[in-house]
Amino acid sequence: MSAVLVVQPLVLAPMTVADLHQVMAIETQAYAFPWTRGNLVDSLAAGYLAQMLQDAGGEVLGYYVAMPGVDELHLLNLTVAPAWQGRGHGWRLLAAVEAAALQHGLGTLWLEVRAGNERAQQMYRKRGFVASGIRRGYYPAPGLLREDAVVMCLPAQALARGDDQGSGLGAG
């Protein structure tokens, strides 16, 4: 008798303060300079858009936090747990951010990404984001140094087009 692989669907759920223990565990695994619990609490209190990608058992695989503005959405944090990276979950979360922007009538999506994070930059470029500038010394770096951020934008026409780059929510 052979084993049957059952693939559980992934779900998006709103992030709440009660979820922050799981989110903080991922944040501290993924980054040398993680957001603090206070950063996340403040983002939720301010009404920022925040969702988690979970498996059927409630394990958080990744999350995003985005700040709505006038006619735009600013992606502040998109993180996939290190153990779950490389499986398309970043695409799924990015698709959720884009869907949220469209749902709220926000036509342009902005973000900053570490200049040294080529993997993330490549994902954003494949989706249609374009580099629009550099923020010098934006991120903390080892040895009391600072790292530049690349500012990227997904223009309204690309966001509205909703090109499918394998980013739909499904089994993952």
Buried (B, 14 or more C-beta within 10 A) or exposed (E): EEEEEEEEEBEBEEBEEEBBEBBBEBBEEBBEEBBEBEBBEEBBEEEBBBBBBBBEEEEBBBBBBBBBEEEBBBBBBBBBBEEBBEEBBBBBBBBBBBBBBBEEEBBBBBBBBBBEBEEBBEBBEEBBBEEEEEBEEBBEBEEEEEBBBBBBBBBBEBBEEEEEBEBEBEEB
